[in-house]
Amino acid sequence: MQYLYKQFMPIVCMSEMVWKCFRCNLSFKDDQIAEMHKEISAHSVTKVKTIVA
Ligand SMILES: [Zn+2]
């Protein structure tokens, strides 16, 4: 249940490589979360570098 909730939380104050879903405009810090989202939603996620102030 924690994982399901966590995947909808946007990454804030981060400057690092994360998984990004451009369809949802969501970022995933954890590889497992990104994989889970990819399976659940059938979206493609891309690893990108984020710089969020
Ligand atoms: Zn998505």
mmCIF file of the protein (N, C-alpha, C, O) and its ligand, coordinates in Angstrom:
data_MODEL
# 
_entry.id   MODEL 
# 
loop_
_entity.id 
_entity.type 
_entity.pdbx_number_of_molecules 
1 polymer     1 
2 non-polymer 1 
# 
_entity_poly.entity_id                      1 
_entity_poly.type                           'polypeptide(L)' 
_entity_poly.nstd_linkage                   no 
_entity_poly.nstd_monomer                   no 
_entity_poly.pdbx_seq_one_letter_code       MQYLYKQFMPIVCMSEMVWKCFRCNLSFKDDQIAEMHKEISAHSVTKVKTIVA 
_entity_poly.pdbx_seq_one_letter_code_can   MQYLYKQFMPIVCMSEMVWKCFRCNLSFKDDQIAEMHKEISAHSVTKVKTIVA 
_entity_poly.pdbx_strand_id                 A 
# 
loop_
_entity_poly_seq.entity_id 
_entity_poly_seq.num 
_entity_poly_seq.mon_id 
_entity_poly_seq.hetero 
1 1  MET n 
1 2  GLN n 
1 3  TYR n 
1 4  LEU n 
1 5  TYR n 
1 6  LYS n 
1 7  GLN n 
1 8  PHE n 
1 9  MET n 
1 10 PRO n 
1 11 ILE n 
1 12 VAL n 
1 13 CYS n 
1 14 MET n 
1 15 SER n 
1 16 GLU n 
1 17 MET n 
1 18 VAL n 
1 19 TRP n 
1 20 LYS n 
1 21 CYS n 
1 22 PHE n 
1 23 ARG n 
1 24 CYS n 
1 25 ASN n 
1 26 LEU n 
1 27 SER n 
1 28 PHE n 
1 29 LYS n 
1 30 ASP n 
1 31 ASP n 
1 32 GLN n 
1 33 ILE n 
1 34 ALA n 
1 35 GLU n 
1 36 MET n 
1 37 HIS n 
1 38 LYS n 
1 39 GLU n 
1 40 ILE n 
1 41 SER n 
1 42 ALA n 
1 43 HIS n 
1 44 SER n 
1 45 VAL n 
1 46 THR n 
1 47 LYS n 
1 48 VAL n 
1 49 LYS n 
1 50 THR n 
1 51 ILE n 
1 52 VAL n 
1 53 ALA n 
# 
loop_
_struct_asym.id 
_struct_asym.entity_id 
A 1 
B 2 
# 
loop_
_chem_comp.id 
_chem_comp.type 
_chem_comp.mon_nstd_flag 
ALA 'L-peptide linking' y 
ARG 'L-peptide linking' y 
ASN 'L-peptide linking' y 
ASP 'L-peptide linking' y 
CYS 'L-peptide linking' y 
GLN 'L-peptide linking' y 
GLU 'L-peptide linking' y 
HIS 'L-peptide linking' y 
ILE 'L-peptide linking' y 
LEU 'L-peptide linking' y 
LYS 'L-peptide linking' y 
MET 'L-peptide linking' y 
PHE 'L-peptide linking' y 
PRO 'L-peptide linking' y 
SER 'L-peptide linking' y 
THR 'L-peptide linking' y 
TRP 'L-peptide linking' y 
TYR 'L-peptide linking' y 
VAL 'L-peptide linking' y 
ZN  non-polymer         . 
# 
_pdbx_entity_nonpoly.entity_id   2 
_pdbx_entity_nonpoly.name        ? 
_pdbx_entity_nonpoly.comp_id     ZN 
# 
_pdbx_nonpoly_scheme.asym_id         B 
_pdbx_nonpoly_scheme.entity_id       2 
_pdbx_nonpoly_scheme.mon_id          ZN 
_pdbx_nonpoly_scheme.ndb_seq_num     1 
_pdbx_nonpoly_scheme.pdb_seq_num     101 
_pdbx_nonpoly_scheme.auth_seq_num    101 
_pdbx_nonpoly_scheme.pdb_mon_id      ZN 
_pdbx_nonpoly_scheme.auth_mon_id     ZN 
_pdbx_nonpoly_scheme.pdb_strand_id   A 
_pdbx_nonpoly_scheme.pdb_ins_code    . 
# 
loop_
_atom_site.group_PDB 
_atom_site.id 
_atom_site.type_symbol 
_atom_site.label_atom_id 
_atom_site.label_alt_id 
_atom_site.label_comp_id 
_atom_site.label_asym_id 
_atom_site.label_entity_id 
_atom_site.label_seq_id 
_atom_site.pdbx_PDB_ins_code 
_atom_site.Cartn_x 
_atom_site.Cartn_y 
_atom_site.Cartn_z 
_atom_site.occupancy 
_atom_site.B_iso_or_equiv 
_atom_site.pdbx_formal_charge 
_atom_site.auth_seq_id 
_atom_site.auth_comp_id 
_atom_site.auth_asym_id 
_atom_site.auth_atom_id 
_atom_site.pdbx_PDB_model_num 
ATOM   1   N  N  . MET A 1 1  ? 0.820  -1.206 0.000   1.00 0.00 ? 1   MET A N  1 
ATOM   2   C  CA . MET A 1 1  ? 0.000  0.000  0.000   1.00 0.00 ? 1   MET A CA 1 
ATOM   3   C  C  . MET A 1 1  ? 0.862  1.266  0.000   1.00 0.00 ? 1   MET A C  1 
ATOM   4   O  O  . MET A 1 1  ? 0.532  2.258  -0.651  1.00 0.00 ? 1   MET A O  1 
ATOM   5   N  N  . GLN A 1 2  ? 1.935  1.214  0.719   1.00 0.00 ? 2   GLN A N  1 
ATOM   6   C  CA . GLN A 1 2  ? 2.827  2.377  0.765   1.00 0.00 ? 2   GLN A CA 1 
ATOM   7   C  C  . GLN A 1 2  ? 3.382  2.698  -0.613  1.00 0.00 ? 2   GLN A C  1 
ATOM   8   O  O  . GLN A 1 2  ? 3.509  3.862  -0.993  1.00 0.00 ? 2   GLN A O  1 
ATOM   9   N  N  . TYR A 1 3  ? 3.709  1.654  -1.350  1.00 0.00 ? 3   TYR A N  1 
ATOM   10  C  CA . TYR A 1 3  ? 4.268  1.861  -2.684  1.00 0.00 ? 3   TYR A CA 1 
ATOM   11  C  C  . TYR A 1 3  ? 3.245  2.495  -3.615  1.00 0.00 ? 3   TYR A C  1 
ATOM   12  O  O  . TYR A 1 3  ? 3.579  3.370  -4.413  1.00 0.00 ? 3   TYR A O  1 
ATOM   13  N  N  . LEU A 1 4  ? 2.009  2.055  -3.511  1.00 0.00 ? 4   LEU A N  1 
ATOM   14  C  CA . LEU A 1 4  ? 0.961  2.598  -4.359  1.00 0.00 ? 4   LEU A CA 1 
ATOM   15  C  C  . LEU A 1 4  ? 0.771  4.091  -4.106  1.00 0.00 ? 4   LEU A C  1 
ATOM   16  O  O  . LEU A 1 4  ? 0.527  4.869  -5.028  1.00 0.00 ? 4   LEU A O  1 
ATOM   17  N  N  . TYR A 1 5  ? 0.885  4.463  -2.863  1.00 0.00 ? 5   TYR A N  1 
ATOM   18  C  CA . TYR A 1 5  ? 0.716  5.875  -2.520  1.00 0.00 ? 5   TYR A CA 1 
ATOM   19  C  C  . TYR A 1 5  ? 1.924  6.679  -2.965  1.00 0.00 ? 5   TYR A C  1 
ATOM   20  O  O  . TYR A 1 5  ? 1.804  7.797  -3.465  1.00 0.00 ? 5   TYR A O  1 
ATOM   21  N  N  . LYS A 1 6  ? 3.079  6.086  -2.772  1.00 0.00 ? 6   LYS A N  1 
ATOM   22  C  CA . LYS A 1 6  ? 4.341  6.785  -3.015  1.00 0.00 ? 6   LYS A CA 1 
ATOM   23  C  C  . LYS A 1 6  ? 4.499  7.168  -4.481  1.00 0.00 ? 6   LYS A C  1 
ATOM   24  O  O  . LYS A 1 6  ? 5.080  8.207  -4.795  1.00 0.00 ? 6   LYS A O  1 
ATOM   25  N  N  . GLN A 1 7  ? 3.998  6.353  -5.355  1.00 0.00 ? 7   GLN A N  1 
ATOM   26  C  CA . GLN A 1 7  ? 4.243  6.606  -6.771  1.00 0.00 ? 7   GLN A CA 1 
ATOM   27  C  C  . GLN A 1 7  ? 3.538  7.860  -7.280  1.00 0.00 ? 7   GLN A C  1 
ATOM   28  O  O  . GLN A 1 7  ? 3.873  8.353  -8.358  1.00 0.00 ? 7   GLN A O  1 
ATOM   29  N  N  . PHE A 1 8  ? 2.600  8.372  -6.554  1.00 0.00 ? 8   PHE A N  1 
ATOM   30  C  CA . PHE A 1 8  ? 1.906  9.578  -6.988  1.00 0.00 ? 8   PHE A CA 1 
ATOM   31  C  C  . PHE A 1 8  ? 2.492  10.843 -6.376  1.00 0.00 ? 8   PHE A C  1 
ATOM   32  O  O  . PHE A 1 8  ? 2.031  11.952 -6.645  1.00 0.00 ? 8   PHE A O  1 
ATOM   33  N  N  . MET A 1 9  ? 3.497  10.661 -5.564  1.00 0.00 ? 9   MET A N  1 
ATOM   34  C  CA . MET A 1 9  ? 4.133  11.830 -4.963  1.00 0.00 ? 9   MET A CA 1 
ATOM   35  C  C  . MET A 1 9  ? 5.205  12.383 -5.904  1.00 0.00 ? 9   MET A C  1 
ATOM   36  O  O  . MET A 1 9  ? 6.119  11.658 -6.298  1.00 0.00 ? 9   MET A O  1 
ATOM   37  N  N  . PRO A 1 10 ? 5.096  13.645 -6.259  1.00 0.00 ? 10  PRO A N  1 
ATOM   38  C  CA . PRO A 1 10 ? 6.118  14.241 -7.123  1.00 0.00 ? 10  PRO A CA 1 
ATOM   39  C  C  . PRO A 1 10 ? 7.417  14.463 -6.362  1.00 0.00 ? 10  PRO A C  1 
ATOM   40  O  O  . PRO A 1 10 ? 7.424  14.674 -5.149  1.00 0.00 ? 10  PRO A O  1 
ATOM   41  N  N  . ILE A 1 11 ? 8.491  14.411 -7.095  1.00 0.00 ? 11  ILE A N  1 
ATOM   42  C  CA . ILE A 1 11 ? 9.799  14.657 -6.491  1.00 0.00 ? 11  ILE A CA 1 
ATOM   43  C  C  . ILE A 1 11 ? 10.020 16.162 -6.378  1.00 0.00 ? 11  ILE A C  1 
ATOM   44  O  O  . ILE A 1 11 ? 9.856  16.895 -7.353  1.00 0.00 ? 11  ILE A O  1 
ATOM   45  N  N  . VAL A 1 12 ? 10.381 16.605 -5.217  1.00 0.00 ? 12  VAL A N  1 
ATOM   46  C  CA . VAL A 1 12 ? 10.633 18.027 -4.998  1.00 0.00 ? 12  VAL A CA 1 
ATOM   47  C  C  . VAL A 1 12 ? 12.025 18.223 -4.425  1.00 0.00 ? 12  VAL A C  1 
ATOM   48  O  O  . VAL A 1 12 ? 12.562 17.367 -3.720  1.00 0.00 ? 12  VAL A O  1 
ATOM   49  N  N  . CYS A 1 13 ? 12.595 19.386 -4.752  1.00 0.00 ? 13  CYS A N  1 
ATOM   50  C  CA . CYS A 1 13 ? 13.907 19.737 -4.222  1.00 0.00 ? 13  CYS A CA 1 
ATOM   51  C  C  . CYS A 1 13 ? 14.944 18.655 -4.527  1.00 0.00 ? 13  CYS A C  1 
ATOM   52  O  O  . CYS A 1 13 ? 15.710 18.245 -3.655  1.00 0.00 ? 13  CYS A O  1 
ATOM   53  N  N  . MET A 1 14 ? 14.950 18.211 -5.762  1.00 0.00 ? 14  MET A N  1 
ATOM   54  C  CA . MET A 1 14 ? 15.879 17.167 -6.138  1.00 0.00 ? 14  MET A CA 1 
ATOM   55  C  C  . MET A 1 14 ? 16.680 17.589 -7.362  1.00 0.00 ? 14  MET A C  1 
ATOM   56  O  O  . MET A 1 14 ? 16.174 18.292 -8.237  1.00 0.00 ? 14  MET A O  1 
ATOM   57  N  N  . SER A 1 15 ? 17.892 17.167 -7.412  1.00 0.00 ? 15  SER A N  1 
ATOM   58  C  CA . SER A 1 15 ? 18.714 17.358 -8.594  1.00 0.00 ? 15  SER A CA 1 
ATOM   59  C  C  . SER A 1 15 ? 19.487 16.072 -8.826  1.00 0.00 ? 15  SER A C  1 
ATOM   60  O  O  . SER A 1 15 ? 20.627 15.925 -8.386  1.00 0.00 ? 15  SER A O  1 
ATOM   61  N  N  . GLU A 1 16 ? 18.858 15.161 -9.511  1.00 0.00 ? 16  GLU A N  1 
ATOM   62  C  CA . GLU A 1 16 ? 19.475 13.863 -9.724  1.00 0.00 ? 16  GLU A CA 1 
ATOM   63  C  C  . GLU A 1 16 ? 18.738 13.130 -10.838 1.00 0.00 ? 16  GLU A C  1 
ATOM   64  O  O  . GLU A 1 16 ? 17.782 13.642 -11.421 1.00 0.00 ? 16  GLU A O  1 
ATOM   65  N  N  . MET A 1 17 ? 19.204 11.931 -11.112 1.00 0.00 ? 17  MET A N  1 
ATOM   66  C  CA . MET A 1 17 ? 18.560 11.136 -12.138 1.00 0.00 ? 17  MET A CA 1 
ATOM   67  C  C  . MET A 1 17 ? 17.299 10.486 -11.581 1.00 0.00 ? 17  MET A C  1 
ATOM   68  O  O  . MET A 1 17 ? 17.322 9.824  -10.544 1.00 0.00 ? 17  MET A O  1 
ATOM   69  N  N  . VAL A 1 18 ? 16.211 10.693 -12.291 1.00 0.00 ? 18  VAL A N  1 
ATOM   70  C  CA . VAL A 1 18 ? 14.955 10.084 -11.885 1.00 0.00 ? 18  VAL A CA 1 
ATOM   71  C  C  . VAL A 1 18 ? 14.266 9.519  -13.117 1.00 0.00 ? 18  VAL A C  1 
ATOM   72  O  O  . VAL A 1 18 ? 14.621 9.835  -14.252 1.00 0.00 ? 18  VAL A O  1 
ATOM   73  N  N  . TRP A 1 19 ? 13.294 8.694  -12.869 1.00 0.00 ? 19  TRP A N  1 
ATOM   74  C  CA . TRP A 1 19 ? 12.431 8.200  -13.944 1.00 0.00 ? 19  TRP A CA 1 
ATOM   75  C  C  . TRP A 1 19 ? 11.275 9.156  -14.129 1.00 0.00 ? 19  TRP A C  1 
ATOM   76  O  O  . TRP A 1 19 ? 10.632 9.567  -13.163 1.00 0.00 ? 19  TRP A O  1 
ATOM   77  N  N  . LYS A 1 20 ? 11.015 9.507  -15.374 1.00 0.00 ? 20  LYS A N  1 
ATOM   78  C  CA . LYS A 1 20 ? 9.956  10.458 -15.656 1.00 0.00 ? 20  LYS A CA 1 
ATOM   79  C  C  . LYS A 1 20 ? 8.937  9.839  -16.588 1.00 0.00 ? 20  LYS A C  1 
ATOM   80  O  O  . LYS A 1 20 ? 9.281  9.229  -17.600 1.00 0.00 ? 20  LYS A O  1 
ATOM   81  N  N  . CYS A 1 21 ? 7.658  10.010 -16.222 1.00 0.00 ? 21  CYS A N  1 
ATOM   82  C  CA . CYS A 1 21 ? 6.572  9.656  -17.122 1.00 0.00 ? 21  CYS A CA 1 
ATOM   83  C  C  . CYS A 1 21 ? 6.023  10.943 -17.712 1.00 0.00 ? 21  CYS A C  1 
ATOM   84  O  O  . CYS A 1 21 ? 5.442  11.767 -17.005 1.00 0.00 ? 21  CYS A O  1 
ATOM   85  N  N  . PHE A 1 22 ? 6.211  11.103 -19.000 1.00 0.00 ? 22  PHE A N  1 
ATOM   86  C  CA . PHE A 1 22 ? 5.799  12.358 -19.635 1.00 0.00 ? 22  PHE A CA 1 
ATOM   87  C  C  . PHE A 1 22 ? 4.292  12.417 -19.846 1.00 0.00 ? 22  PHE A C  1 
ATOM   88  O  O  . PHE A 1 22 ? 3.717  13.497 -19.984 1.00 0.00 ? 22  PHE A O  1 
ATOM   89  N  N  . ARG A 1 23 ? 3.673  11.277 -19.871 1.00 0.00 ? 23  ARG A N  1 
ATOM   90  C  CA . ARG A 1 23 ? 2.207  11.264 -20.015 1.00 0.00 ? 23  ARG A CA 1 
ATOM   91  C  C  . ARG A 1 23 ? 1.524  11.797 -18.766 1.00 0.00 ? 23  ARG A C  1 
ATOM   92  O  O  . ARG A 1 23 ? 0.569  12.570 -18.847 1.00 0.00 ? 23  ARG A O  1 
ATOM   93  N  N  . CYS A 1 24 ? 2.023  11.377 -17.613 1.00 0.00 ? 24  CYS A N  1 
ATOM   94  C  CA . CYS A 1 24 ? 1.435  11.813 -16.349 1.00 0.00 ? 24  CYS A CA 1 
ATOM   95  C  C  . CYS A 1 24 ? 2.136  13.058 -15.818 1.00 0.00 ? 24  CYS A C  1 
ATOM   96  O  O  . CYS A 1 24 ? 1.638  13.728 -14.912 1.00 0.00 ? 24  CYS A O  1 
ATOM   97  N  N  . ASN A 1 25 ? 3.286  13.355 -16.388 1.00 0.00 ? 25  ASN A N  1 
ATOM   98  C  CA . ASN A 1 25 ? 4.129  14.439 -15.861 1.00 0.00 ? 25  ASN A CA 1 
ATOM   99  C  C  . ASN A 1 25 ? 4.525  14.151 -14.416 1.00 0.00 ? 25  ASN A C  1 
ATOM   100 O  O  . ASN A 1 25 ? 4.493  15.027 -13.552 1.00 0.00 ? 25  ASN A O  1 
ATOM   101 N  N  . LEU A 1 26 ? 4.898  12.895 -14.184 1.00 0.00 ? 26  LEU A N  1 
ATOM   102 C  CA . LEU A 1 26 ? 5.320  12.475 -12.856 1.00 0.00 ? 26  LEU A CA 1 
ATOM   103 C  C  . LEU A 1 26 ? 6.766  12.003 -12.902 1.00 0.00 ? 26  LEU A C  1 
ATOM   104 O  O  . LEU A 1 26 ? 7.256  11.513 -13.919 1.00 0.00 ? 26  LEU A O  1 
ATOM   105 N  N  . SER A 1 27 ? 7.425  12.168 -11.769 1.00 0.00 ? 27  SER A N  1 
ATOM   106 C  CA . SER A 1 27 ? 8.797  11.691 -11.643 1.00 0.00 ? 27  SER A CA 1 
ATOM   107 C  C  . SER A 1 27 ? 8.866  10.602 -10.582 1.00 0.00 ? 27  SER A C  1 
ATOM   108 O  O  . SER A 1 27 ? 8.160  10.648 -9.575  1.00 0.00 ? 27  SER A O  1 
ATOM   109 N  N  . PHE A 1 28 ? 9.734  9.621  -10.828 1.00 0.00 ? 28  PHE A N  1 
ATOM   110 C  CA . PHE A 1 28 ? 9.886  8.528  -9.875  1.00 0.00 ? 28  PHE A CA 1 
ATOM   111 C  C  . PHE A 1 28 ? 11.349 8.385  -9.512  1.00 0.00 ? 28  PHE A C  1 
ATOM   112 O  O  . PHE A 1 28 ? 12.208 8.205  -10.374 1.00 0.00 ? 28  PHE A O  1 
ATOM   113 N  N  . LYS A 1 29 ? 11.609 8.467  -8.252  1.00 0.00 ? 29  LYS A N  1 
ATOM   114 C  CA . LYS A 1 29 ? 12.981 8.377  -7.766  1.00 0.00 ? 29  LYS A CA 1 
ATOM   115 C  C  . LYS A 1 29 ? 13.454 6.928  -7.714  1.00 0.00 ? 29  LYS A C  1 
ATOM   116 O  O  . LYS A 1 29 ? 14.632 6.630  -7.907  1.00 0.00 ? 29  LYS A O  1 
ATOM   117 N  N  . ASP A 1 30 ? 12.517 6.053  -7.451  1.00 0.00 ? 30  ASP A N  1 
ATOM   118 C  CA . ASP A 1 30 ? 12.841 4.652  -7.238  1.00 0.00 ? 30  ASP A CA 1 
ATOM   119 C  C  . ASP A 1 30 ? 12.616 3.849  -8.520  1.00 0.00 ? 30  ASP A C  1 
ATOM   120 O  O  . ASP A 1 30 ? 11.572 3.964  -9.162  1.00 0.00 ? 30  ASP A O  1 
ATOM   121 N  N  . ASP A 1 31 ? 13.593 3.049  -8.874  1.00 0.00 ? 31  ASP A N  1 
ATOM   122 C  CA . ASP A 1 31 ? 13.464 2.227  -10.076 1.00 0.00 ? 31  ASP A CA 1 
ATOM   123 C  C  . ASP A 1 31 ? 12.255 1.302  -10.011 1.00 0.00 ? 31  ASP A C  1 
ATOM   124 O  O  . ASP A 1 31 ? 11.555 1.096  -11.003 1.00 0.00 ? 31  ASP A O  1 
ATOM   125 N  N  . GLN A 1 32 ? 12.027 0.754  -8.830  1.00 0.00 ? 32  GLN A N  1 
ATOM   126 C  CA . GLN A 1 32 ? 10.905 -0.174 -8.677  1.00 0.00 ? 32  GLN A CA 1 
ATOM   127 C  C  . GLN A 1 32 ? 9.576  0.523  -8.884  1.00 0.00 ? 32  GLN A C  1 
ATOM   128 O  O  . GLN A 1 32 ? 8.655  -0.044 -9.472  1.00 0.00 ? 32  GLN A O  1 
ATOM   129 N  N  . ILE A 1 33 ? 9.473  1.739  -8.407  1.00 0.00 ? 33  ILE A N  1 
ATOM   130 C  CA . ILE A 1 33 ? 8.243  2.511  -8.569  1.00 0.00 ? 33  ILE A CA 1 
ATOM   131 C  C  . ILE A 1 33 ? 8.014  2.807  -10.046 1.00 0.00 ? 33  ILE A C  1 
ATOM   132 O  O  . ILE A 1 33 ? 6.898  2.695  -10.554 1.00 0.00 ? 33  ILE A O  1 
ATOM   133 N  N  . ALA A 1 34 ? 9.080  3.182  -10.713 1.00 0.00 ? 34  ALA A N  1 
ATOM   134 C  CA . ALA A 1 34 ? 8.973  3.475  -12.138 1.00 0.00 ? 34  ALA A CA 1 
ATOM   135 C  C  . ALA A 1 34 ? 8.534  2.241  -12.919 1.00 0.00 ? 34  ALA A C  1 
ATOM   136 O  O  . ALA A 1 34 ? 7.681  2.321  -13.803 1.00 0.00 ? 34  ALA A O  1 
ATOM   137 N  N  . GLU A 1 35 ? 9.121  1.113  -12.583 1.00 0.00 ? 35  GLU A N  1 
ATOM   138 C  CA . GLU A 1 35 ? 8.741  -0.133 -13.237 1.00 0.00 ? 35  GLU A CA 1 
ATOM   139 C  C  . GLU A 1 35 ? 7.275  -0.472 -12.970 1.00 0.00 ? 35  GLU A C  1 
ATOM   140 O  O  . GLU A 1 35 ? 6.547  -0.913 -13.859 1.00 0.00 ? 35  GLU A O  1 
ATOM   141 N  N  . MET A 1 36 ? 6.872  -0.256 -11.738 1.00 0.00 ? 36  MET A N  1 
ATOM   142 C  CA . MET A 1 36 ? 5.495  -0.550 -11.349 1.00 0.00 ? 36  MET A CA 1 
ATOM   143 C  C  . MET A 1 36 ? 4.522  0.330  -12.124 1.00 0.00 ? 36  MET A C  1 
ATOM   144 O  O  . MET A 1 36 ? 3.497  -0.139 -12.620 1.00 0.00 ? 36  MET A O  1 
ATOM   145 N  N  . HIS A 1 37 ? 4.859  1.602  -12.218 1.00 0.00 ? 37  HIS A N  1 
ATOM   146 C  CA . HIS A 1 37 ? 4.005  2.530  -12.951 1.00 0.00 ? 37  HIS A CA 1 
ATOM   147 C  C  . HIS A 1 37 ? 3.925  2.126  -14.418 1.00 0.00 ? 37  HIS A C  1 
ATOM   148 O  O  . HIS A 1 37 ? 2.863  2.199  -15.036 1.00 0.00 ? 37  HIS A O  1 
ATOM   149 N  N  . LYS A 1 38 ? 5.034  1.711  -14.953 1.00 0.00 ? 38  LYS A N  1 
ATOM   150 C  CA . LYS A 1 38 ? 5.084  1.307  -16.355 1.00 0.00 ? 38  LYS A CA 1 
ATOM   151 C  C  . LYS A 1 38 ? 4.171  0.113  -16.608 1.00 0.00 ? 38  LYS A C  1 
ATOM   152 O  O  . LYS A 1 38 ? 3.487  0.041  -17.629 1.00 0.00 ? 38  LYS A O  1 
ATOM   153 N  N  . GLU A 1 39 ? 4.172  -0.814 -15.669 1.00 0.00 ? 39  GLU A N  1 
ATOM   154 C  CA . GLU A 1 39 ? 3.334  -2.007 -15.805 1.00 0.00 ? 39  GLU A CA 1 
ATOM   155 C  C  . GLU A 1 39 ? 1.863  -1.682 -15.605 1.00 0.00 ? 39  GLU A C  1 
ATOM   156 O  O  . GLU A 1 39 ? 1.010  -2.144 -16.363 1.00 0.00 ? 39  GLU A O  1 
ATOM   157 N  N  . ILE A 1 40 ? 1.572  -0.898 -14.598 1.00 0.00 ? 40  ILE A N  1 
ATOM   158 C  CA . ILE A 1 40 ? 0.177  -0.590 -14.263 1.00 0.00 ? 40  ILE A CA 1 
ATOM   159 C  C  . ILE A 1 40 ? -0.481 0.247  -15.350 1.00 0.00 ? 40  ILE A C  1 
ATOM   160 O  O  . ILE A 1 40 ? -1.588 -0.058 -15.793 1.00 0.00 ? 40  ILE A O  1 
ATOM   161 N  N  . SER A 1 41 ? 0.201  1.297  -15.775 1.00 0.00 ? 41  SER A N  1 
ATOM   162 C  CA . SER A 1 41 ? -0.425 2.266  -16.663 1.00 0.00 ? 41  SER A CA 1 
ATOM   163 C  C  . SER A 1 41 ? -0.090 2.020  -18.131 1.00 0.00 ? 41  SER A C  1 
ATOM   164 O  O  . SER A 1 41 ? -0.717 2.596  -19.021 1.00 0.00 ? 41  SER A O  1 
ATOM   165 N  N  . ALA A 1 42 ? 0.903  1.159  -18.382 1.00 0.00 ? 42  ALA A N  1 
ATOM   166 C  CA . ALA A 1 42 ? 1.374  0.914  -19.745 1.00 0.00 ? 42  ALA A CA 1 
ATOM   167 C  C  . ALA A 1 42 ? 1.944  2.168  -20.384 1.00 0.00 ? 42  ALA A C  1 
ATOM   168 O  O  . ALA A 1 42 ? 1.929  2.322  -21.605 1.00 0.00 ? 42  ALA A O  1 
ATOM   169 N  N  . HIS A 1 43 ? 2.445  3.060  -19.546 1.00 0.00 ? 43  HIS A N  1 
ATOM   170 C  CA . HIS A 1 43 ? 3.161  4.236  -20.045 1.00 0.00 ? 43  HIS A CA 1 
ATOM   171 C  C  . HIS A 1 43 ? 4.639  3.903  -20.164 1.00 0.00 ? 43  HIS A C  1 
ATOM   172 O  O  . HIS A 1 43 ? 5.132  2.966  -19.537 1.00 0.00 ? 43  HIS A O  1 
ATOM   173 N  N  . SER A 1 44 ? 5.329  4.677  -20.968 1.00 0.00 ? 44  SER A N  1 
ATOM   174 C  CA . SER A 1 44 ? 6.773  4.531  -21.024 1.00 0.00 ? 44  SER A CA 1 
ATOM   175 C  C  . SER A 1 44 ? 7.423  5.565  -20.117 1.00 0.00 ? 44  SER A C  1 
ATOM   176 O  O  . SER A 1 44 ? 7.039  6.735  -20.123 1.00 0.00 ? 44  SER A O  1 
ATOM   177 N  N  . VAL A 1 45 ? 8.403  5.133  -19.344 1.00 0.00 ? 45  VAL A N  1 
ATOM   178 C  CA . VAL A 1 45 ? 9.117  6.043  -18.465 1.00 0.00 ? 45  VAL A CA 1 
ATOM   179 C  C  . VAL A 1 45 ? 10.556 6.181  -18.949 1.00 0.00 ? 45  VAL A C  1 
ATOM   180 O  O  . VAL A 1 45 ? 11.171 5.227  -19.425 1.00 0.00 ? 45  VAL A O  1 
ATOM   181 N  N  . THR A 1 46 ? 11.068 7.389  -18.813 1.00 0.00 ? 46  THR A N  1 
ATOM   182 C  CA . THR A 1 46 ? 12.404 7.696  -19.297 1.00 0.00 ? 46  THR A CA 1 
ATOM   183 C  C  . THR A 1 46 ? 13.247 8.228  -18.161 1.00 0.00 ? 46  THR A C  1 
ATOM   184 O  O  . THR A 1 46 ? 12.773 8.988  -17.317 1.00 0.00 ? 46  THR A O  1 
ATOM   185 N  N  . LYS A 1 47 ? 14.514 7.815  -18.148 1.00 0.00 ? 47  LYS A N  1 
ATOM   186 C  CA . LYS A 1 47 ? 15.398 8.308  -17.101 1.00 0.00 ? 47  LYS A CA 1 
ATOM   187 C  C  . LYS A 1 47 ? 15.948 9.670  -17.513 1.00 0.00 ? 47  LYS A C  1 
ATOM   188 O  O  . LYS A 1 47 ? 16.556 9.819  -18.573 1.00 0.00 ? 47  LYS A O  1 
ATOM   189 N  N  . VAL A 1 48 ? 15.722 10.655 -16.653 1.00 0.00 ? 48  VAL A N  1 
ATOM   190 C  CA . VAL A 1 48 ? 16.125 12.011 -16.964 1.00 0.00 ? 48  VAL A CA 1 
ATOM   191 C  C  . VAL A 1 48 ? 16.780 12.647 -15.741 1.00 0.00 ? 48  VAL A C  1 
ATOM   192 O  O  . VAL A 1 48 ? 16.633 12.174 -14.614 1.00 0.00 ? 48  VAL A O  1 
ATOM   193 N  N  . LYS A 1 49 ? 17.495 13.717 -15.994 1.00 0.00 ? 49  LYS A N  1 
ATOM   194 C  CA . LYS A 1 49 ? 18.061 14.482 -14.888 1.00 0.00 ? 49  LYS A CA 1 
ATOM   195 C  C  . LYS A 1 49 ? 17.152 15.641 -14.578 1.00 0.00 ? 49  LYS A C  1 
ATOM   196 O  O  . LYS A 1 49 ? 16.826 16.440 -15.456 1.00 0.00 ? 49  LYS A O  1 
ATOM   197 N  N  . THR A 1 50 ? 16.747 15.733 -13.337 1.00 0.00 ? 50  THR A N  1 
ATOM   198 C  CA . THR A 1 50 ? 15.840 16.793 -12.938 1.00 0.00 ? 50  THR A CA 1 
ATOM   199 C  C  . THR A 1 50 ? 16.567 17.815 -12.086 1.00 0.00 ? 50  THR A C  1 
ATOM   200 O  O  . THR A 1 50 ? 17.411 17.476 -11.258 1.00 0.00 ? 50  THR A O  1 
ATOM   201 N  N  . ILE A 1 51 ? 16.229 19.043 -12.304 1.00 0.00 ? 51  ILE A N  1 
ATOM   202 C  CA . ILE A 1 51 ? 16.721 20.114 -11.433 1.00 0.00 ? 51  ILE A CA 1 
ATOM   203 C  C  . ILE A 1 51 ? 15.506 20.944 -11.033 1.00 0.00 ? 51  ILE A C  1 
ATOM   204 O  O  . ILE A 1 51 ? 14.989 21.738 -11.819 1.00 0.00 ? 51  ILE A O  1 
ATOM   205 N  N  . VAL A 1 52 ? 15.069 20.746 -9.812  1.00 0.00 ? 52  VAL A N  1 
ATOM   206 C  CA . VAL A 1 52 ? 13.878 21.431 -9.330  1.00 0.00 ? 52  VAL A CA 1 
ATOM   207 C  C  . VAL A 1 52 ? 14.260 22.344 -8.186  1.00 0.00 ? 52  VAL A C  1 
ATOM   208 O  O  . VAL A 1 52 ? 14.853 21.912 -7.198  1.00 0.00 ? 52  VAL A O  1 
ATOM   209 N  N  . ALA A 1 53 ? 13.915 23.610 -8.332  1.00 0.00 ? 53  ALA A N  1 
ATOM   210 C  CA . ALA A 1 53 ? 14.279 24.590 -7.305  1.00 0.00 ? 53  ALA A CA 1 
ATOM   211 C  C  . ALA A 1 53 ? 13.341 24.448 -6.105  1.00 0.00 ? 53  ALA A C  1 
ATOM   212 O  O  . ALA A 1 53 ? 13.476 25.182 -5.126  1.00 0.00 ? 53  ALA A O  1 
HETATM 213 ZN ZN . ZN  B 2 .  ? 2.236  7.598  -16.471 1.00 0.00 2 101 ZN  A ZN 1 
# 
